[in-house]
Amino acid sequence: MNTCLCHTALEQQQEAQTATEVREEVAAQQEQASAASAGGANPEEIDILDDVDGGEDVSISQKAVPAAVFGSALQKLQDTQEEPVGALARLKKRKV
């Protein structure tokens, strides 16, 4: 009977220790969250407004895309543009 009581006391001690560790971990996480929300810098956050000066003029250049990029889709697009599209055109195409 004594072994049963000792075993129970040991389990209670382990449960208390685990509960204390969990409370400490939760408190640490809450502290980190409050520090981050209170103005602490997030290392993953990027402030893009710092990169652009107010007086700087930004220009974007455009480049032509090679036809090879589109492959057969370009040819298909050109074929469909040459033929009239619509119900009348499809009916005429069926009769021929």
N, CA and C atoms as an extended XYZ file, in Angstrom:
288
Properties=species:S:1:pos:R:3:atomname:S:1:resname:S:1:resid:I:1 pbc="F F F"
N         0.803       -1.188        0.000 N   MET     1
C         0.000        0.000        0.000 CA  MET     1
C         0.851        1.259        0.000 C   MET     1
N         1.995        1.210        0.619 N   ASN     2
C         2.898        2.366        0.646 CA  ASN     2
C         3.441        2.683       -0.744 C   ASN     2
N         3.708        1.647       -1.540 N   THR     3
C         4.239        1.887       -2.880 CA  THR     3
C         3.230        2.640       -3.738 C   THR     3
N         1.977        2.361       -3.508 N   CYS     4
C         0.937        3.031       -4.271 CA  CYS     4
C         0.896        4.512       -3.915 C   CYS     4
N         1.033        4.844       -2.640 N   LEU     5
C         1.019        6.241       -2.208 CA  LEU     5
C         2.253        6.979       -2.704 C   LEU     5
N         3.401        6.305       -2.658 N   CYS     6
C         4.638        6.932       -3.139 CA  CYS     6
C         4.554        7.184       -4.635 C   CYS     6
N         3.996        6.235       -5.336 N   HIS     7
C         3.866        6.377       -6.779 CA  HIS     7
C         2.939        7.540       -7.103 C   HIS     7
N         1.869        7.668       -6.367 N   THR     8
C         0.922        8.752       -6.578 CA  THR     8
C         1.564       10.090       -6.238 C   THR     8
N         2.327       10.147       -5.170 N   ALA     9
C         3.008       11.384       -4.785 CA  ALA     9
C         4.025       11.783       -5.850 C   ALA     9
N         4.722       10.790       -6.401 N   LEU    10
C         5.701       11.061       -7.448 CA  LEU    10
C         5.005       11.591       -8.710 C   LEU    10
N         3.867       11.005       -9.053 N   GLU    11
C         3.116       11.476      -10.218 CA  GLU    11
C         2.622       12.902      -10.008 C   GLU    11
N         2.157       13.199       -8.794 N   GLN    12
C         1.679       14.543       -8.496 CA  GLN    12
C         2.808       15.562       -8.596 C   GLN    12
N         3.995       15.182       -8.140 N   GLN    13
C         5.151       16.074       -8.209 CA  GLN    13
C         5.533       16.331       -9.665 C   GLN    13
N         5.503       15.298      -10.496 N   GLN    14
C         5.830       15.457      -11.909 CA  GLN    14
C         4.789       16.322      -12.621 C   GLN    14
N         3.519       16.132      -12.287 N   GLU    15
C         2.452       16.930      -12.880 CA  GLU    15
C         2.587       18.394      -12.493 C   GLU    15
N         2.947       18.646      -11.233 N   ALA    16
C         3.132       20.022      -10.765 CA  ALA    16
C         4.312       20.672      -11.485 C   ALA    16
N         5.378       19.913      -11.675 N   GLN    17
C         6.550       20.434      -12.368 CA  GLN    17
C         6.213       20.731      -13.822 C   GLN    17
N         5.480       19.840      -14.477 N   THR    18
C         5.075       20.046      -15.864 CA  THR    18
C         4.173       21.267      -15.978 C   THR    18
N         3.244       21.413      -15.062 N   ALA    19
C         2.338       22.564      -15.075 CA  ALA    19
C         3.116       23.862      -14.897 C   ALA    19
N         4.111       23.857      -14.032 N   THR    20
C         4.939       25.042      -13.816 CA  THR    20
C         5.714       25.382      -15.086 C   THR    20
N         6.267       24.385      -15.735 N   GLU    21
C         7.013       24.616      -16.974 CA  GLU    21
C         6.103       25.189      -18.065 C   GLU    21
N         4.884       24.663      -18.141 N   VAL    22
C         3.940       25.150      -19.146 CA  VAL    22
C         3.581       26.599      -18.864 C   VAL    22
N         3.329       26.925      -17.584 N   ARG    23
C         3.003       28.309      -17.220 CA  ARG    23
C         4.147       29.254      -17.561 C   ARG    23
N         5.378       28.838      -17.295 N   GLU    24
C         6.542       29.675      -17.598 CA  GLU    24
C         6.686       29.885      -19.110 C   GLU    24
N         6.445       28.844      -19.872 N   GLU    25
C         6.553       28.955      -21.326 CA  GLU    25
C         5.470       29.873      -21.891 C   GLU    25
N         4.257       29.742      -21.390 N   VAL    26
C         3.156       30.605      -21.837 CA  VAL    26
C         3.457       32.057      -21.479 C   VAL    26
N         3.991       32.281      -20.275 N   ALA    27
C         4.327       33.638      -19.852 CA  ALA    27
C         5.409       34.233      -20.759 C   ALA    27
N         6.387       33.429      -21.135 N   ALA    28
C         7.449       33.907      -22.019 CA  ALA    28
C         6.899       34.246      -23.400 C   ALA    28
N         5.989       33.426      -23.909 N   GLN    29
C         5.384       33.696      -25.215 CA  GLN    29
C         4.531       34.957      -25.171 C   GLN    29
N         3.796       35.150      -24.088 N   GLN    30
C         2.977       36.353      -23.954 CA  GLN    30
C         3.856       37.593      -23.861 C   GLN    30
N         4.977       37.472      -23.188 N   GLU    31
C         5.914       38.591      -23.071 CA  GLU    31
C         6.489       38.949      -24.439 C   GLU    31
N         6.834       37.945      -25.234 N   GLN    32
C         7.349       38.196      -26.581 CA  GLN    32
C         6.290       38.833      -27.459 C   GLN    32
N         5.058       38.358      -27.342 N   ALA    33
C         3.974       38.906      -28.149 CA  ALA    33
C         3.690       40.355      -27.764 C   ALA    33
N         3.704       40.658      -26.487 N   SER    34
C         3.440       42.029      -26.062 CA  SER    34
C         4.589       42.948      -26.466 C   SER    34
N         5.817       42.454      -26.444 N   ALA    35
C         6.954       43.265      -26.881 CA  ALA    35
C         6.875       43.549      -28.370 C   ALA    35
N         6.434       42.572      -29.142 N   ALA    36
C         6.311       42.766      -30.590 CA  ALA    36
C         5.198       43.744      -30.912 C   ALA    36
N         4.082       43.664      -30.178 N   SER    37
C         2.962       44.556      -30.461 CA  SER    37
C         3.192       45.951      -29.894 C   SER    37
N         4.081       46.081      -28.948 N   ALA    38
C         4.341       47.377      -28.324 CA  ALA    38
C         5.386       48.176      -29.084 C   ALA    38
N         5.688       47.782      -30.292 N   GLY    39
C         6.643       48.543      -31.084 CA  GLY    39
C         7.974       47.852      -31.263 C   GLY    39
N         8.092       46.658      -30.778 N   GLY    40
C         9.315       45.917      -31.005 CA  GLY    40
C         9.426       45.575      -32.476 C   GLY    40
N        10.591       45.657      -33.031 N   ALA    41
C        10.775       45.444      -34.463 CA  ALA    41
C        10.664       43.963      -34.807 C   ALA    41
N         9.888       43.679      -35.831 N   ASN    42
C         9.784       42.329      -36.366 CA  ASN    42
C        10.903       42.170      -37.395 C   ASN    42
N        11.809       41.229      -37.228 N   PRO    43
C        12.931       41.107      -38.168 CA  PRO    43
C        12.493       40.726      -39.574 C   PRO    43
N        11.278       40.180      -39.729 N   GLU    44
C        10.810       39.794      -41.055 CA  GLU    44
C        10.043       40.921      -41.746 C   GLU    44
N         9.764       41.993      -41.054 N   GLU    45
C         8.994       43.096      -41.616 CA  GLU    45
C         9.907       43.994      -42.443 C   GLU    45
N         9.422       44.385      -43.610 N   ILE    46
C        10.179       45.253      -44.504 CA  ILE    46
C         9.401       46.545      -44.669 C   ILE    46
N        10.024       47.653      -44.383 N   ASP    47
C         9.374       48.945      -44.548 CA  ASP    47
C         9.777       49.496      -45.914 C   ASP    47
N         8.879       49.416      -46.867 N   ILE    48
C         9.217       49.814      -48.241 CA  ILE    48
C         9.220       51.325      -48.404 C   ILE    48
N         8.646       52.051      -47.473 N   LEU    49
C         8.643       53.499      -47.586 CA  LEU    49
C        10.026       54.088      -47.348 C   LEU    49
N        10.868       53.395      -46.626 N   ASP    50
C        12.231       53.865      -46.392 CA  ASP    50
C        13.084       53.770      -47.654 C   ASP    50
N        12.725       52.875      -48.565 N   ASP    51
C        13.531       52.650      -49.759 CA  ASP    51
C        13.320       53.712      -50.833 C   ASP    51
N        12.206       54.416      -50.808 N   VAL    52
C        11.876       55.366      -51.861 CA  VAL    52
C        11.941       56.780      -51.299 C   VAL    52
N        12.750       57.609      -51.948 N   ASP    53
C        12.802       59.013      -51.565 CA  ASP    53
C        11.662       59.745      -52.240 C   ASP    53
N        11.149       60.783      -51.615 N   GLY    54
C        10.017       61.518      -52.139 CA  GLY    54
C        10.316       62.200      -53.470 C   GLY    54
N        11.507       62.705      -53.680 N   GLY    55
C        11.832       63.450      -54.887 CA  GLY    55
C        12.400       62.594      -56.007 C   GLY    55
N        12.645       61.349      -55.756 N   GLU    56
C        13.262       60.478      -56.755 CA  GLU    56
C        12.238       60.060      -57.797 C   GLU    56
N        12.598       60.169      -59.075 N   ASP    57
C        11.701       59.799      -60.163 CA  ASP    57
C        12.022       58.362      -60.577 C   ASP    57
N        11.007       57.509      -60.540 N   VAL    58
C        11.196       56.104      -60.854 CA  VAL    58
C        10.596       55.822      -62.217 C   VAL    58
N        11.369       55.180      -63.091 N   SER    59
C        10.848       54.833      -64.408 CA  SER    59
C        10.915       53.316      -64.581 C   SER    59
N         9.920       52.795      -65.271 N   ILE    60
C         9.856       51.355      -65.510 CA  ILE    60
C        10.028       51.130      -67.001 C   ILE    60
N        10.976       50.305      -67.347 N   SER    61
C        11.201       50.025      -68.769 CA  SER    61
C        10.515       48.722      -69.143 C   SER    61
N        10.075       48.650      -70.392 N   GLN    62
C         9.420       47.452      -70.887 CA  GLN    62
C        10.289       46.821      -71.960 C   GLN    62
N        10.297       45.506      -71.973 N   LYS    63
C        11.057       44.765      -72.968 CA  LYS    63
C        10.110       43.849      -73.727 C   LYS    63
N        10.426       43.639      -74.989 N   ALA    64
C         9.625       42.730      -75.792 CA  ALA    64
C         9.906       41.287      -75.360 C   ALA    64
N         8.870       40.477      -75.361 N   VAL    65
C         9.000       39.076      -74.979 CA  VAL    65
C         9.194       38.260      -76.251 C   VAL    65
N        10.206       37.402      -76.319 N   PRO    66
C        10.429       36.594      -77.518 CA  PRO    66
C         9.232       35.687      -77.809 C   PRO    66
N         8.949       35.490      -79.079 N   ALA    67
C         7.808       34.665      -79.498 CA  ALA    67
C         7.968       33.221      -79.034 C   ALA    67
N         9.195       32.765      -78.864 N   ALA    68
C         9.445       31.385      -78.449 CA  ALA    68
C         8.880       31.099      -77.047 C   ALA    68
N         8.708       32.137      -76.273 N   VAL    69
C         8.180       31.962      -74.930 CA  VAL    69
C         6.743       31.434      -74.994 C   VAL    69
N         5.990       31.891      -75.971 N   PHE    70
C         4.586       31.512      -76.073 CA  PHE    70
C         4.378       30.203      -76.820 C   PHE    70
N         5.348       29.773      -77.590 N   GLY    71
C         5.260       28.499      -78.292 CA  GLY    71
C         4.098       28.455      -79.261 C   GLY    71
N         3.343       27.367      -79.240 N   SER    72
C         2.248       27.179      -80.183 CA  SER    72
C         1.036       28.041      -79.826 C   SER    72
N         0.981       28.577      -78.628 N   ALA    73
C        -0.150       29.417      -78.228 CA  ALA    73
C        -0.223       30.675      -79.079 C   ALA    73
N         0.919       31.209      -79.467 N   LEU    74
C         0.940       32.403      -80.314 CA  LEU    74
C         0.362       32.095      -81.686 C   LEU    74
N         0.732       30.964      -82.254 N   GLN    75
C         0.210       30.576      -83.568 CA  GLN    75
C        -1.301       30.346      -83.490 C   GLN    75
N        -1.756       29.712      -82.442 N   LYS    76
C        -3.179       29.463      -82.263 CA  LYS    76
C        -3.945       30.782      -82.131 C   LYS    76
N        -3.381       31.733      -81.432 N   LEU    77
C        -4.000       33.037      -81.265 CA  LEU    77
C        -4.103       33.757      -82.604 C   LEU    77
N        -3.050       33.687      -83.398 N   GLN    78
C        -3.066       34.335      -84.707 CA  GLN    78
C        -4.089       33.674      -85.625 C   GLN    78
N        -4.232       32.360      -85.574 N   ASP    79
C        -5.203       31.649      -86.408 CA  ASP    79
C        -6.630       32.040      -86.033 C   ASP    79
N        -6.915       32.171      -84.756 N   THR    80
C        -8.271       32.506      -84.334 CA  THR    80
C        -8.607       33.959      -84.618 C   THR    80
N        -7.615       34.810      -84.651 N   GLN    81
C        -7.880       36.218      -84.935 CA  GLN    81
C        -8.194       36.448      -86.407 C   GLN    81
N        -7.664       35.625      -87.282 N   GLU    82
C        -7.911       35.782      -88.709 CA  GLU    82
C        -9.324       35.331      -89.068 C   GLU    82
N        -9.842       34.339      -88.385 N   GLU    83
C       -11.174       33.832      -88.674 CA  GLU    83
C       -12.203       34.636      -87.888 C   GLU    83
N       -13.360       34.926      -88.493 N   PRO    84
C       -14.412       35.622      -87.748 CA  PRO    84
C       -14.945       34.726      -86.633 C   PRO    84
N       -15.264       35.337      -85.542 N   VAL    85
C       -15.751       34.601      -84.392 CA  VAL    85
C       -17.204       34.997      -84.157 C   VAL    85
N       -18.046       34.032      -83.966 N   GLY    86
C       -19.453       34.297      -83.696 CA  GLY    86
C       -20.297       33.149      -84.194 C   GLY    86
N       -21.583       33.195      -83.889 N   ALA    87
C       -22.492       32.112      -84.253 CA  ALA    87
C       -22.636       31.992      -85.762 C   ALA    87
N       -22.774       33.130      -86.459 N   LEU    88
C       -22.942       33.104      -87.910 CA  LEU    88
C       -21.713       32.507      -88.579 C   LEU    88
N       -20.543       32.880      -88.128 N   ALA    89
C       -19.309       32.359      -88.710 CA  ALA    89
C       -19.200       30.852      -88.494 C   ALA    89
N       -19.605       30.378      -87.316 N   ARG    90
C       -19.544       28.934      -87.043 CA  ARG    90
C       -20.547       28.171      -87.905 C   ARG    90
N       -21.735       28.724      -88.108 N   LEU    91
C       -22.737       28.058      -88.967 CA  LEU    91
C       -22.249       28.001      -90.411 C   LEU    91
N       -21.651       29.059      -90.889 N   LYS    92
C       -21.128       29.077      -92.253 CA  LYS    92
C       -20.000       28.058      -92.390 C   LYS    92
N       -19.187       27.939      -91.336 N   LYS    93
C       -18.075       26.994      -91.384 CA  LYS    93
C       -18.571       25.552      -91.417 C   LYS    93
N       -19.672       25.246      -90.759 N   ARG    94
C       -20.234       23.891      -90.762 CA  ARG    94
C       -20.809       23.533      -92.132 C   ARG    94
N       -21.440       24.473      -92.801 N   LYS    95
C       -22.066       24.209      -94.100 CA  LYS    95
C       -21.038       23.937      -95.176 C   LYS    95
N       -19.861       24.439      -95.016 N   VAL    96
C       -18.837       24.270      -96.061 CA  VAL    96
C       -18.208       22.931      -95.995 C   VAL    96
